Each structure stands twice: as C-alpha cells, then as structure tokens.
Amino acid sequence: MAVLETGLYAYIAASTPITALVSDRIFPNAIPPAESFPCITFNRLSTEQPHHMTAAAGVQSARIQVDCWAKGRGGYSSAAAIAEAVRDRMDGYRGTMGTVTVKTTHLHEQRDDYEAPTDAAELGVFKVSQDYLIWYSVSAPSFA
C-alpha cells in the first residue's frame, strides 16, 4: 500500500465504533476470497497534484473510495450503519494518518449498490460506497 493508504487503514482500524461492526475486516482494493461479511474495502480512485506558477504546491488531493459491505437479510441496514460510522470518523478530519499530515478530509459523494446472488442458495450483497477527498502534505520537488 502507498503511504496514505497505510495511514488510512490504521486510522479506520483504530475506530472502536467501526471495528465493533466489522472487526478487523478492512481491506485495500478488494475482499479476499473466503472472507466474511460485513467488511470494508478502500481504494484510491485518483490523485491531483496541484502546481503554482513556479513549482509543485507541496500538497496532493486523493479521491479515496470506501465501500461498506454486508450480506443477507438486514444487509442494507448493516452496510448503512458501517458507512455512517466511517463518515463520523472521516468527514472533516484534519490531523495525521500514520505518517501523513492530512490538511482536510471531506465526504464528496455517497451511493448504494446491490449485487444479486449468482446462486439461489446464496444471499445478495449490499454496498454503500463513499468517495472522500483527502488533501495532504507531500514533499515538493525542487526545479533548478
């Protein structure tokens, strides 16, 4: 994982309300095979590297998608409760995530999804996706 994602994982995993809902099932990029629900995945959708007239600005903006997953009856309510716990933890946060200095974090977008079962014996999977914009400090290269 990249430095921001490593810090983000630690920041989310340190939240008692979140871990009460998903235990340690917080994964970068995808749910591992044979993993149970409910769980959280996260991944970087994009990065913006602003510049000013003479150099890099020394900050980046990452758009991070956090997916909150739950399965079966009551799955939507469970996924929504996880998403609310993540929003409480993330939206408006300023401080550190691991070794990264976060200037600001805000919830940019939220959407719901449902994956129907592929087999009649299975249960469908509910997902609440949130996109966060995280502005954080980075070293600025010097242009000589």
Phi and psi in degrees as a GROMACS rama.xvg file:
@    title "Ramachandran Plot"
@    xaxis  label "Phi"
@    yaxis  label "Psi"
@TYPE xy
-70.6384  168.187  ALA-2
-59.7895  -45.9647  VAL-3
-61.5897  -45.5627  LEU-4
-64.4734  -36.1931  GLU-5
-63.5767  -45.627  THR-6
-65.4721  -39.1576  GLY-7
-63.1269  -44.0525  LEU-8
-57.0588  -49.0985  TYR-9
-62.4377  -39.5503  ALA-10
-65.4201  -44.4083  TYR-11
-67.4788  -45.0616  ILE-12
-66.9296  -19.1153  ALA-13
-83.6325  -0.70142  ALA-14
-90.6208  115.676  SER-15
-60.8774  -43.0075  THR-16
-61.1438  -35.3057  PRO-17
-72.3964  -48.3227  ILE-18
-68.4232  -22.0428  THR-19
-65.6637  -26.3087  ALA-20
-93.7229  -34.1004  LEU-21
-122.403  -0.241415  VAL-22
58.485  -129.839  SER-23
-101.515  18.097  ASP-24
-85.6264  71.4589  ARG-25
-127.042  119.133  ILE-26
-130.685  141.238  PHE-27
-76.8065  134.963  PRO-28
73.7617  -51.1173  ASN-29
-155.012  157.847  ALA-30
-77.6458  124.534  ILE-31
-63.0575  152.186  PRO-32
-56.9979  144.208  PRO-33
66.0494  15.727  ALA-34
-83.203  152.574  GLU-35
-96.3828  168.011  SER-36
-109.032  159.309  PHE-37
-75.7487  162.023  PRO-38
-158.745  174.859  CYS-39
-127.782  137.788  ILE-40
-123.058  157.477  THR-41
-146.847  148.959  PHE-42
-156.233  156.263  ASN-43
-84.4175  125.03  ARG-44
-88.7367  -37.0527  LEU-45
-164.459  165.213  SER-46
-135.651  134.71  THR-47
-110.687  130.791  GLU-48
-115.069  90.5307  GLN-49
-69.2438  151.911  PRO-50
-130.443  154.842  HIS-51
-109.37  -167.974  HIS-52
-59.8829  -29.5025  MET-53
-118.907  -10.3825  THR-54
-168.543  179.181  ALA-55
-68.013  150.815  ALA-56
-80.8395  -15.6816  ALA-57
85.0101  10.9463  GLY-58
-135.582  156.657  VAL-59
-131.516  157.002  GLN-60
-119.75  122.419  SER-61
-109.511  135.7  ALA-62
-98.5458  112.701  ARG-63
-111.073  126.754  ILE-64
-95.5357  127.196  GLN-65
-113.33  121.065  VAL-66
-107.848  129.729  ASP-67
-110.042  117.484  CYS-68
-112.948  142.018  TRP-69
-151.719  158.305  ALA-70
-127.881  146.542  LYS-71
82.7734  -165.077  GLY-72
-59.1934  134.842  ARG-73
75.8331  5.91214  GLY-74
-62.8194  -40.921  GLY-75
-64.0687  -44.5677  TYR-76
-60.8276  -39.2983  SER-77
-66.8293  -46.2847  SER-78
-61.8324  -40.3872  ALA-79
-66.2283  -37.634  ALA-80
-65.8618  -39.7354  ALA-81
-63.6606  -45.6143  ILE-82
-60.3895  -39.1273  ALA-83
-66.1908  -39.6267  GLU-84
-64.8161  -39.1655  ALA-85
-65.9039  -44.1366  VAL-86
-59.7143  -43.2422  ARG-87
-59.3433  -35.2089  ASP-88
-78.9727  -38.2031  ARG-89
-98.1196  -44.023  MET-90
-63.9026  119.958  ASP-91
87.2125  3.33934  GLY-92
-69.1968  138.806  TYR-93
-136.239  137.238  ARG-94
149.226  -141.86  GLY-95
-115.974  147.14  THR-96
-125.539  100.659  MET-97
65.2313  -122.065  GLY-98
-98.3123  5.06357  THR-99
-94.8854  132.107  VAL-100
-89.9706  112.375  THR-101
-92.1566  123.899  VAL-102
-78.9153  -43.8471  LYS-103
-164.899  151.179  THR-104
-133.252  132.822  THR-105
-145.163  147.053  HIS-106
-71.5511  119.294  LEU-107
-94.4298  -36.286  HIS-108
-158.628  148.036  GLU-109
-140.297  141.761  GLN-110
-149.545  156.705  ARG-111
-108.363  154.753  ASP-112
-150.472  161.238  ASP-113
-142.156  130.393  TYR-114
-107.919  112.515  GLU-115
-65.572  151.527  ALA-116
-67.3473  148.81  PRO-117
-89.0912  -11.4495  THR-118
-136.157  139.107  ASP-119
-60.8051  -21.1945  ALA-120
-82.5252  -11.0872  ALA-121
-95.2598  171.813  GLU-122
-112.491  149.951  LEU-123
-71.2956  165.018  GLY-124
-117.819  129.346  VAL-125
-99.748  145.399  PHE-126
-140.72  134.748  LYS-127
-114.161  119.582  VAL-128
-104.305  135.726  SER-129
-126.325  136.164  GLN-130
-107.602  124.507  ASP-131
-110.946  139.952  TYR-132
-99.567  120.521  LEU-133
-117.221  114.904  ILE-134
-95.9073  128.582  TRP-135
-146.339  158.114  TYR-136
-76.1984  141.129  SER-137
-137.615  160.533  VAL-138
-71.7693  141.041  SER-139
-98.8462  125.193  ALA-140
-66.255  147.27  PRO-141
-94.401  136.426  SER-142
-107.65  110.102  PHE-143
